[in-house]
Structure formats: structure tokens, C-alpha cells
Amino acid sequence: MVERILTVELGLDDRSTRARTRFVPRQVVPEPRGPVLGDPWCPLTVRARLMRLAEVFRKVPHTPDTKPQEIRSNMPEPVREIFKDAPAEPMRVPVGNADLTSAKQVLDSLVTLTRLNRIVAWSIANEVGDRKLGRYIRRDRRTAATLKQKLLAFLTSDWNARGWAPDAVDVSGAQEFIHKNLD
């Protein structure tokens, strides 16, 4: 698309002292196209899936403590006997099955990574900045940013090779990144 803009030439580089205005064509750079449903994995959708993984693990309750209890209940014996045989309510997980399935799928691919790459993956998932990641892994912030980009590129090719496809939640998460300044 070509747009016309108005320019003013002052003519200071030659002997003429006249200023003139004219319209000149200028190429308009189109907005970047984000991923759409049905596209293969790209670094933005991989980042969205990793962040979704972290969100799932923040919502899932921790496993209950199953070690033997040393402290006895302070309830009187008759009250304790009444509630002893009461059925317990099943534990409800506060995330959907699709989110849990996607989180397990990502964990399957992260298991094969080196320790450094798993640290970088968790920093991407938890939106840790490059400086903080660099301090943690004892490297420069630019090196940390490069490691993030390399890991996103590797996971993109790996997940495309596995035949996985991003779902609507990943695509909408990636669309939000288009105008967001990411570390």
C-alpha cells in the first residue's frame, strides 16, 4: 500500500533560498500478522503455551500431606466416630481438562531438555526478565535473551515435528503478544 505524505524542502544545500512543498509516495509497513487457528507453531504460540503451563500449575492445588499424623484429634470420641465413616468429597481441580492435557503435553517435551534449557523454559513461562534470568544462570542478559530465543525456536520445530497444533487459547495468547514488549 502506498501512502502520500507532504514534505517540505528548504533548499539549504544549494544556492536557492526558496522552500517548496510536494507530495511524495511512501511505502506503508503493514501491521504484523499474528498467528491464526490452524497455523503451525511459531515462537509466539510456544511462549503462550509455556505461560499457560505456568498458569495451570499455579491453579492446581498442591498434593495433600500424606505422612502419618502424630497428633490426635481434639474432638470427643463420639463426634470423631460419627465423622469417621462419612464419605469425603472428591477433590475438584480448578482447571479444565484441556488445560491439564496441554500442560502434560508440554511437560513431556520439557523432560528431554537439558537442565539449563528447562530453567530457561520456566523463566519464559513465568515471565522472568532477561536480567534476572542472566543473574540466576550467571550469564549476561543478552546471552539470556539469546537462550530464550533459541529455546523458543527449538520448541517450535520440535512441536511441529511431533504433529501438535496450537489450540484457540494459545493463538489468542499469542495475539496479545503482538503489541506487547517482551523481554
RANOR-V975996 format. One record per pair of residues at least 12 apart in sequence whose ideal C-beta (glycine too) atoms are under 10 Angstrom apart, sorted by sequence separation. I is the first residue (numbers start at 1). J is the second residue. D is the distance in whole Angstrom. If there is no record, write none. Layout:
BEGIN
i=I j=J d=D
i=I j=J d=D
END
This chain:
BEGIN
i=8 j=20 d=8
i=9 j=21 d=8
i=32 j=44 d=10
i=109 j=121 d=9
i=110 j=122 d=9
i=129 j=141 d=8
i=130 j=142 d=8
i=132 j=144 d=8
i=133 j=145 d=8
i=7 j=20 d=9
i=8 j=21 d=5
i=9 j=22 d=7
i=35 j=48 d=9
i=120 j=133 d=7
i=123 j=136 d=8
i=130 j=143 d=9
i=131 j=144 d=8
i=134 j=147 d=9
i=7 j=21 d=7
i=8 j=22 d=9
i=119 j=133 d=8
i=123 j=137 d=9
i=130 j=144 d=5
i=131 j=145 d=10
i=133 j=147 d=8
i=6 j=21 d=6
i=7 j=22 d=6
i=9 j=24 d=10
i=106 j=121 d=9
i=110 j=125 d=9
i=129 j=144 d=9
i=130 j=145 d=5
i=133 j=148 d=8
i=6 j=22 d=8
i=7 j=23 d=8
i=120 j=136 d=10
i=128 j=144 d=9
i=129 j=145 d=9
i=130 j=146 d=9
i=6 j=23 d=6
i=7 j=24 d=5
i=119 j=136 d=7
i=120 j=137 d=8
i=130 j=147 d=9
i=4 j=22 d=10
i=5 j=23 d=7
i=6 j=24 d=8
i=119 j=137 d=6
i=130 j=148 d=7
i=4 j=23 d=5
i=5 j=24 d=6
i=7 j=26 d=9
i=106 j=125 d=9
i=4 j=24 d=7
i=5 j=25 d=8
i=128 j=148 d=9
i=3 j=24 d=10
i=4 j=25 d=6
i=5 j=26 d=5
i=116 j=137 d=7
i=123 j=144 d=8
i=3 j=25 d=7
i=4 j=26 d=7
i=115 j=137 d=10
i=2 j=25 d=5
i=3 j=26 d=5
i=5 j=28 d=10
i=116 j=139 d=9
i=124 j=147 d=10
i=2 j=26 d=7
i=3 j=27 d=8
i=120 j=144 d=8
i=123 j=147 d=9
i=124 j=148 d=6
i=1 j=26 d=10
i=2 j=27 d=6
i=3 j=28 d=5
i=119 j=144 d=10
i=123 j=148 d=7
i=124 j=149 d=10
i=1 j=27 d=8
i=2 j=28 d=7
i=1 j=28 d=5
i=64 j=91 d=8
i=120 j=147 d=5
i=121 j=148 d=9
i=124 j=151 d=7
i=1 j=29 d=9
i=63 j=91 d=10
i=119 j=147 d=9
i=120 j=148 d=6
i=123 j=151 d=9
i=124 j=152 d=7
i=1 j=30 d=7
i=120 j=149 d=10
i=61 j=91 d=7
i=117 j=147 d=8
i=120 j=150 d=9
i=121 j=151 d=6
i=61 j=92 d=9
i=116 j=147 d=7
i=120 j=151 d=5
i=121 j=152 d=9
i=124 j=155 d=9
i=61 j=93 d=8
i=119 j=151 d=10
i=120 j=152 d=9
i=60 j=93 d=6
i=61 j=94 d=7
i=117 j=150 d=9
i=118 j=151 d=9
i=121 j=154 d=10
i=59 j=93 d=8
i=60 j=94 d=7
i=117 j=151 d=6
i=121 j=155 d=8
i=148 j=182 d=9
i=59 j=94 d=5
i=60 j=95 d=6
i=116 j=151 d=9
i=148 j=183 d=8
i=59 j=95 d=5
i=56 j=93 d=10
i=58 j=95 d=10
i=59 j=96 d=10
i=117 j=154 d=8
i=145 j=182 d=10
i=56 j=94 d=10
i=57 j=95 d=9
i=113 j=151 d=8
i=117 j=155 d=9
i=145 j=183 d=7
i=56 j=95 d=5
i=60 j=99 d=9
i=144 j=183 d=9
i=55 j=95 d=8
i=56 j=96 d=9
i=59 j=99 d=8
i=60 j=100 d=8
i=59 j=100 d=10
i=113 j=154 d=8
i=113 j=155 d=9
i=141 j=183 d=9
i=52 j=95 d=10
i=56 j=99 d=5
i=60 j=103 d=8
i=55 j=99 d=8
i=56 j=100 d=7
i=56 j=101 d=10
i=109 j=154 d=10
i=110 j=155 d=9
i=113 j=158 d=9
i=52 j=98 d=10
i=53 j=99 d=9
i=56 j=102 d=8
i=57 j=103 d=7
i=109 j=155 d=7
i=112 j=158 d=9
i=52 j=99 d=7
i=56 j=103 d=4
i=55 j=103 d=9
i=56 j=104 d=9
i=53 j=102 d=7
i=54 j=103 d=9
i=106 j=155 d=9
i=109 j=158 d=6
i=52 j=102 d=6
i=53 j=103 d=5
i=56 j=106 d=9
i=57 j=107 d=9
i=109 j=159 d=7
i=133 j=183 d=8
i=52 j=103 d=7
i=53 j=104 d=9
i=132 j=183 d=9
i=53 j=105 d=9
i=54 j=106 d=10
i=130 j=182 d=10
i=131 j=183 d=8
i=49 j=102 d=7
i=50 j=103 d=10
i=53 j=106 d=5
i=106 j=159 d=9
i=109 j=162 d=7
i=129 j=182 d=10
i=130 j=183 d=5
i=49 j=103 d=9
i=52 j=106 d=8
i=53 j=107 d=7
i=105 j=159 d=9
i=108 j=162 d=9
i=129 j=183 d=5
i=109 j=164 d=9
i=127 j=182 d=8
i=128 j=183 d=8
i=49 j=105 d=9
i=50 j=106 d=7
i=127 j=183 d=8
i=49 j=106 d=6
i=53 j=110 d=8
i=105 j=162 d=9
i=106 j=164 d=9
i=124 j=182 d=9
i=105 j=164 d=7
i=124 j=183 d=9
i=46 j=106 d=9
i=49 j=109 d=10
i=50 j=110 d=9
i=123 j=183 d=9
i=102 j=164 d=9
i=102 j=166 d=9
i=57 j=122 d=10
i=102 j=167 d=7
i=101 j=167 d=10
i=54 j=121 d=10
i=102 j=169 d=8
i=53 j=121 d=9
i=54 j=122 d=7
i=57 j=125 d=9
i=58 j=126 d=9
i=99 j=167 d=10
i=102 j=170 d=8
i=53 j=122 d=9
i=56 j=125 d=10
i=57 j=126 d=10
i=98 j=167 d=7
i=54 j=124 d=9
i=55 j=125 d=9
i=98 j=168 d=10
i=99 j=169 d=8
i=50 j=121 d=6
i=53 j=124 d=10
i=54 j=125 d=4
i=55 j=126 d=10
i=98 j=169 d=8
i=50 j=122 d=8
i=53 j=125 d=5
i=54 j=126 d=5
i=50 j=123 d=9
i=51 j=124 d=7
i=52 j=125 d=8
i=53 j=126 d=10
i=54 j=127 d=8
i=96 j=169 d=10
i=50 j=124 d=5
i=51 j=125 d=6
i=46 j=121 d=10
i=50 j=125 d=4
i=51 j=126 d=8
i=49 j=125 d=9
i=50 j=126 d=9
i=51 j=127 d=7
i=47 j=124 d=6
i=50 j=127 d=10
i=46 j=124 d=8
i=47 j=125 d=9
i=47 j=127 d=9
i=43 j=124 d=10
i=47 j=148 d=9
i=50 j=151 d=9
i=50 j=152 d=9
i=43 j=148 d=9
i=46 j=151 d=9
i=47 j=152 d=6
i=50 j=155 d=8
i=43 j=149 d=7
i=46 j=152 d=5
i=49 j=155 d=9
i=45 j=152 d=10
i=46 j=153 d=9
i=43 j=151 d=9
i=44 j=152 d=9
i=46 j=154 d=9
i=47 j=155 d=9
i=43 j=152 d=4
i=46 j=155 d=5
i=47 j=156 d=10
i=42 j=152 d=9
i=43 j=153 d=6
i=45 j=155 d=10
i=46 j=156 d=5
i=49 j=159 d=8
i=41 j=152 d=10
i=42 j=153 d=10
i=45 j=156 d=8
i=46 j=157 d=10
i=43 j=155 d=8
i=44 j=156 d=9
i=46 j=158 d=9
i=43 j=156 d=6
i=46 j=159 d=7
i=41 j=155 d=8
i=42 j=156 d=6
i=45 j=159 d=9
i=46 j=160 d=10
i=41 j=156 d=5
i=49 j=164 d=9
i=52 j=167 d=10
i=40 j=156 d=8
i=41 j=157 d=8
i=40 j=157 d=10
i=41 j=158 d=9
i=49 j=166 d=7
i=52 j=169 d=6
i=41 j=159 d=5
i=42 j=160 d=9
i=48 j=166 d=8
i=49 j=167 d=9
i=52 j=170 d=7
i=55 j=173 d=10
i=40 j=159 d=9
i=41 j=160 d=5
i=51 j=170 d=9
i=40 j=160 d=5
i=41 j=161 d=10
i=45 j=165 d=9
i=46 j=166 d=8
i=49 j=169 d=9
i=50 j=170 d=10
i=41 j=162 d=9
i=45 j=166 d=4
i=48 j=169 d=8
i=49 j=170 d=5
i=52 j=173 d=7
i=44 j=166 d=9
i=45 j=167 d=9
i=48 j=170 d=5
i=51 j=173 d=7
i=41 j=164 d=7
i=47 j=170 d=9
i=48 j=171 d=8
i=50 j=173 d=10
i=51 j=174 d=10
i=40 j=164 d=9
i=41 j=165 d=8
i=42 j=166 d=8
i=45 j=169 d=10
i=46 j=170 d=8
i=48 j=172 d=8
i=49 j=173 d=8
i=40 j=165 d=7
i=41 j=166 d=6
i=45 j=170 d=5
i=48 j=173 d=3
i=49 j=174 d=9
i=51 j=176 d=10
i=39 j=165 d=8
i=40 j=166 d=8
i=44 j=170 d=9
i=45 j=171 d=6
i=47 j=173 d=8
i=48 j=174 d=5
i=51 j=177 d=9
i=38 j=165 d=8
i=39 j=166 d=7
i=44 j=171 d=9
i=45 j=172 d=10
i=47 j=174 d=7
i=48 j=175 d=9
i=37 j=165 d=9
i=38 j=166 d=9
i=45 j=173 d=8
i=46 j=174 d=9
i=48 j=176 d=8
i=37 j=166 d=8
i=41 j=170 d=9
i=42 j=171 d=10
i=44 j=173 d=8
i=45 j=174 d=5
i=48 j=177 d=7
i=36 j=166 d=10
i=37 j=167 d=8
i=44 j=174 d=4
i=45 j=175 d=10
i=47 j=177 d=7
i=35 j=166 d=7
i=37 j=168 d=6
i=43 j=174 d=9
i=44 j=175 d=8
i=39 j=171 d=8
i=42 j=174 d=7
i=44 j=176 d=9
i=45 j=177 d=9
i=37 j=170 d=9
i=38 j=171 d=9
i=41 j=174 d=10
i=44 j=177 d=5
i=37 j=171 d=5
i=43 j=177 d=9
i=44 j=178 d=8
i=35 j=170 d=8
i=36 j=171 d=6
i=37 j=172 d=9
i=39 j=174 d=9
i=47 j=182 d=7
i=35 j=171 d=5
i=34 j=171 d=8
i=35 j=172 d=10
i=34 j=172 d=9
i=35 j=173 d=10
i=36 j=174 d=10
i=44 j=182 d=9
i=35 j=174 d=5
i=36 j=175 d=9
i=43 j=182 d=10
i=34 j=174 d=6
i=35 j=175 d=7
i=34 j=175 d=5
i=34 j=176 d=9
i=35 j=177 d=10
i=34 j=177 d=8
i=35 j=178 d=9
i=34 j=178 d=5
i=33 j=178 d=9
i=34 j=179 d=10
i=32 j=178 d=6
i=31 j=178 d=8
i=32 j=179 d=9
i=31 j=179 d=9
END
